[in-house]
Amino acid sequence: MRVARSVPSYGTEALTMTLNDQDTTRQPVLFLPHGGGPCFFMEWGTTWDHMAAYLRFVGPSLARRPDAIVVMSGHWETSDMVVGSAAHPSLIYDYYGFPPHTYQLEYPVPGSPIVAGKIRDLLRHRGMACTENATRGLDHGVFIPFMLAFPDADIPVVEISLPGSLDAAGVLQLGEMLAPLRDENILIVGTGMTYHNMRHLMRPDAVSDAQSVAFDTWLQQAVEAPPARRTQSLLDWEHAPFARECHPQPEHLLPLMFAAGAAGTDAGHRDYNDIVMGKALSGFRFG
């Protein structure tokens, strides 16, 4: 018999997941915050402890083990659509100025050329050109949070790029195109940050802190709205309170649009919320 599992309160909310209540016929869709660089694997006081605890709960919160994970990170931007098809992806340490040991982290997860082929075929069937890259590894927007969420590194991971040609509407549609993978026990994940103005994230101040809370509150309301209204709100995200102050560039927010598109008509809810260095940060789950 499955039992309810919960973790401590994050900011203003508690995450409580009842595995019995989850739909066991398909995987949910997740938007995960990936933190700052290799933040979970270095001395940083207690700054990232709540986010780390949330990420460690992700795997156990799933009703069943996925056969594969398809992920979009805010750290792989391309001109056109690309899917990683390496059978054994390396790691890309695309962060700078951190302690030497953080460039020795290991996450020997397999890839899946078969799943990459499924992605390519689904997209091409819908008229979107897609190429495969069999040499690119996983960037830190994937392997850093996954080292906590899926520490055994035994679930194949396939990363897809964020094409620069796509706006919020295009990324939402991309998620919708890949939604059928959920019926094959494949978990779809977007990783990024709900606040990503690095100039202010590293230097908290009362104005930007309040702006982040206002935007994050709007984002929660948008995600938790009925699906049709959710989609329209996310399409209009630039008109949200302090949207551009929180996201001067959208690459860390667009993976949430990808997740929302893959969610279809499934309800969304915020399952993580915290204040980190003065800024409100959230995670979301659909289904």
C-alpha positions as CSV (number, residue, x, y, z in Angstrom):
1,M,0.0,0.0,0.0
2,R,1.3,3.4,-0.9
3,V,1.4,6.1,1.8
4,A,1.5,9.9,1.8
5,R,5.0,11.3,1.8
6,S,5.8,14.9,2.8
7,V,8.8,17.1,3.2
8,P,9.4,20.2,5.4
9,S,7.8,23.6,4.5
10,Y,9.6,25.6,1.9
11,G,9.0,29.3,2.4
12,T,5.2,29.7,2.7
13,E,4.1,26.3,1.5
14,A,4.5,22.6,2.4
15,L,4.9,20.0,-0.3
16,T,2.7,17.0,0.4
17,M,2.3,14.3,-2.2
18,T,0.0,11.4,-1.9
19,L,1.2,8.7,-4.2
20,N,-2.1,6.9,-4.2
21,D,-3.7,10.0,-5.8
22,Q,-1.4,10.1,-8.8
23,D,-2.4,8.8,-12.2
24,T,-0.3,5.7,-12.7
25,T,-1.0,5.5,-16.5
26,R,1.2,8.3,-17.4
27,Q,4.0,10.4,-15.9
28,P,3.5,13.9,-14.6
29,V,5.4,16.9,-16.1
30,L,7.9,18.8,-13.9
31,F,9.5,22.2,-13.9
32,L,12.5,22.1,-11.6
33,P,14.7,24.9,-10.4
34,H,18.3,24.0,-10.9
35,G,20.0,26.3,-8.5
36,G,23.1,28.4,-9.1
37,G,25.9,26.5,-10.7
38,P,27.0,23.5,-8.6
39,C,25.5,25.1,-5.5
40,F,24.4,21.9,-3.9
41,F,27.9,20.4,-3.9
42,M,29.9,23.1,-2.2
43,E,29.9,25.2,1.0
44,W,27.2,27.8,0.7
45,G,25.8,27.8,4.2
46,T,22.1,26.9,4.3
47,T,21.2,29.0,1.2
48,W,20.2,26.2,-1.0
49,D,19.2,23.6,1.6
50,H,15.4,23.8,1.0
51,M,15.8,23.5,-2.8
52,A,18.1,20.6,-2.3
53,A,15.6,18.8,-0.1
54,Y,12.9,19.5,-2.7
55,L,15.0,18.0,-5.5
56,R,15.8,14.9,-3.4
57,F,12.1,14.3,-3.0
58,V,11.3,14.4,-6.8
59,G,12.2,10.8,-7.6
60,P,10.4,9.3,-4.6
61,S,7.4,11.4,-5.3
62,L,6.7,9.7,-8.7
63,A,4.2,6.9,-8.7
64,R,6.5,4.7,-10.7
65,R,10.0,4.8,-12.1
66,P,10.2,6.4,-15.5
67,D,11.7,4.4,-18.4
68,A,13.4,7.6,-19.6
69,I,13.5,11.3,-19.0
70,V,13.3,14.0,-21.6
71,V,14.5,17.4,-20.4
72,M,14.8,20.9,-21.6
73,S,17.4,23.1,-19.8
74,G,17.8,26.9,-20.0
75,H,21.5,26.2,-20.8
76,W,21.3,24.7,-24.3
77,E,20.2,27.3,-26.8
78,T,20.4,26.6,-30.5
79,S,19.3,28.2,-33.7
80,D,17.2,25.2,-34.7
81,M,15.7,22.2,-32.9
82,V,18.3,19.6,-31.7
83,V,18.0,16.5,-29.6
84,G,20.9,14.9,-27.8
85,S,21.3,11.2,-29.0
86,A,24.5,10.2,-27.2
87,A,24.3,6.7,-25.7
88,H,26.6,7.8,-22.8
89,P,26.4,11.6,-22.5
90,S,29.4,13.4,-21.0
91,L,29.0,16.3,-18.6
92,I,29.4,19.9,-19.6
93,Y,30.8,22.0,-16.7
94,D,29.3,25.2,-18.0
95,Y,29.8,27.3,-14.8
96,Y,32.8,29.4,-13.9
97,G,34.8,30.4,-10.9
98,F,33.7,27.6,-8.6
99,P,35.9,25.3,-6.4
100,P,38.0,22.8,-8.3
101,H,36.1,19.8,-7.0
102,T,32.9,20.9,-8.7
103,Y,34.6,20.3,-12.0
104,Q,35.1,16.6,-11.0
105,L,31.4,15.8,-10.3
106,E,30.2,12.7,-12.0
107,Y,26.8,11.6,-13.2
108,P,27.3,8.5,-15.4
109,V,23.7,8.4,-16.6
110,P,22.9,6.6,-19.9
111,G,21.3,8.4,-22.8
112,S,18.8,6.8,-25.2
113,P,19.3,7.1,-29.0
114,I,15.9,5.3,-29.3
115,V,14.1,8.0,-27.3
116,A,16.0,10.6,-29.3
117,G,14.6,9.0,-32.5
118,K,11.1,9.1,-31.1
119,I,11.4,12.8,-30.4
120,R,12.8,13.5,-33.9
121,D,9.9,11.5,-35.5
122,L,7.2,13.2,-33.4
123,L,8.5,16.6,-34.3
124,R,9.0,15.9,-37.9
125,H,5.5,14.4,-38.1
126,R,4.2,17.8,-36.9
127,G,6.4,19.7,-39.4
128,M,9.2,20.8,-37.2
129,A,12.7,20.0,-38.4
130,C,14.9,18.3,-35.8
131,T,18.5,17.1,-36.0
132,E,20.3,14.8,-33.6
133,N,23.6,15.5,-31.8
134,A,25.4,12.3,-30.7
135,T,28.4,14.1,-29.1
136,R,27.0,16.8,-26.9
137,G,26.8,16.0,-23.2
138,L,24.5,17.2,-20.4
139,D,24.8,20.8,-19.2
140,H,24.7,21.7,-15.5
141,G,21.0,22.7,-15.8
142,V,20.4,19.0,-16.1
143,F,23.1,17.0,-14.2
144,I,23.2,19.3,-11.1
145,P,19.5,18.9,-10.2
146,F,19.4,15.3,-11.4
147,M,22.2,14.3,-9.2
148,L,19.8,15.0,-6.3
149,A,16.5,14.1,-8.0
150,F,17.7,10.8,-9.6
151,P,20.9,10.0,-7.7
152,D,21.2,6.4,-9.0
153,A,21.9,7.7,-12.5
154,D,20.1,4.7,-14.0
155,I,17.2,6.3,-15.9
156,P,18.2,7.3,-19.4
157,V,18.2,11.0,-20.0
158,V,17.7,12.8,-23.3
159,E,18.2,16.5,-23.5
160,I,16.5,18.7,-26.1
161,S,17.6,22.2,-27.0
162,L,15.8,25.5,-26.6
163,P,15.7,26.9,-30.2
164,G,16.3,30.6,-30.3
165,S,13.7,30.9,-33.1
166,L,10.9,30.0,-30.7
167,D,9.0,32.4,-28.4
168,A,6.7,31.3,-25.6
169,A,4.0,30.2,-28.0
170,G,6.5,28.1,-29.9
171,V,7.9,26.5,-26.8
172,L,4.4,25.7,-25.5
173,Q,3.7,24.0,-28.9
174,L,6.9,22.1,-28.7
175,G,5.9,20.6,-25.3
176,E,2.5,19.7,-26.7
177,M,4.1,17.9,-29.6
178,L,6.1,15.7,-27.2
179,A,3.3,15.1,-24.8
180,P,2.6,11.6,-26.3
181,L,5.9,10.4,-24.7
182,R,4.1,10.6,-21.3
183,D,2.0,7.6,-22.4
184,E,5.2,5.6,-22.9
185,N,6.2,6.1,-19.2
186,I,8.6,8.9,-20.2
187,L,9.0,11.8,-17.7
188,I,9.1,15.3,-19.3
189,V,11.0,17.9,-17.4
190,G,11.9,21.6,-17.8
191,T,14.7,23.0,-15.7
192,G,15.4,26.7,-15.2
193,M,14.7,29.4,-12.6
194,T,11.6,31.4,-12.0
195,Y,13.9,34.4,-11.2
196,H,17.0,34.9,-13.3
197,N,18.4,38.4,-13.2
198,M,21.9,37.5,-12.0
199,R,22.9,41.1,-11.4
200,H,20.2,41.3,-8.6
201,L,20.2,37.7,-7.5
202,M,23.7,37.9,-6.2
203,R,23.1,41.3,-4.7
204,P,19.8,41.3,-2.8
205,D,18.0,44.6,-2.4
206,A,14.5,45.5,-1.2
207,V,13.2,46.6,-4.6
208,S,14.3,43.6,-6.7
209,D,13.3,41.2,-3.8
210,A,9.7,42.6,-3.8
211,Q,9.7,42.4,-7.6
212,S,10.6,38.8,-7.5
213,V,7.8,38.0,-5.1
214,A,5.2,39.9,-7.2
215,F,6.3,38.0,-10.4
216,D,6.4,34.6,-8.6
217,T,2.9,35.2,-7.2
218,W,1.6,35.9,-10.7
219,L,3.4,32.8,-12.0
220,Q,1.8,30.6,-9.4
221,Q,-1.7,32.0,-10.2
222,A,-1.0,31.5,-14.0
223,V,0.1,27.9,-13.6
224,E,-2.7,27.0,-11.2
225,A,-5.4,28.5,-13.4
226,P,-7.6,26.2,-15.6
227,P,-5.6,25.0,-18.6
228,A,-7.0,27.3,-21.2
229,R,-6.5,30.4,-19.1
230,R,-3.1,29.0,-18.0
231,T,-1.9,28.9,-21.6
232,Q,-3.1,32.4,-22.3
233,S,-1.4,33.8,-19.2
234,L,1.9,32.1,-20.0
235,L,1.8,33.4,-23.5
236,D,1.4,36.9,-22.1
237,W,4.1,36.5,-19.5
238,E,5.9,39.6,-20.6
239,H,3.0,41.7,-19.3
240,A,3.2,40.1,-15.8
241,P,4.3,42.3,-12.9
242,F,8.1,43.0,-13.2
243,A,8.5,40.2,-15.8
244,R,11.5,41.8,-17.6
245,E,13.1,42.8,-14.3
246,C,13.0,39.2,-13.2
247,H,13.9,37.8,-16.7
248,P,15.9,40.2,-18.8
249,Q,16.3,37.2,-21.1
250,P,13.7,34.4,-21.1
251,E,15.8,31.3,-21.5
252,H,15.4,30.2,-17.8
253,L,11.6,30.7,-17.9
254,L,10.8,29.1,-21.3
255,P,11.4,25.5,-20.0
256,L,8.3,26.2,-17.8
257,M,6.4,26.9,-21.0
258,F,7.7,23.7,-22.5
259,A,6.4,21.8,-19.4
260,A,3.0,23.5,-19.5
261,G,2.7,22.6,-23.2
262,A,3.4,18.9,-22.4
263,A,0.9,19.0,-19.6
264,G,-2.0,19.4,-21.9
265,T,-5.2,19.7,-19.9
266,D,-3.6,18.4,-16.7
267,A,-3.8,20.7,-13.7
268,G,-0.7,22.5,-12.5
269,H,0.4,23.4,-9.0
270,R,3.4,25.0,-7.3
271,D,5.1,22.3,-5.2
272,Y,8.1,24.2,-4.1
273,N,8.5,27.8,-3.0
274,D,11.3,29.5,-1.1
275,I,13.2,32.8,-0.7
276,V,16.8,32.4,-1.8
277,M,19.2,35.3,-1.4
278,G,16.1,37.5,-1.1
279,K,14.4,36.2,-4.3
280,A,11.3,34.1,-4.6
281,L,11.9,30.8,-6.4
282,S,9.4,28.1,-7.3
283,G,9.0,24.6,-8.8
284,F,5.9,23.3,-10.5
285,R,4.2,20.0,-11.3
286,F,1.5,19.2,-13.8
287,G,-0.6,16.1,-13.5
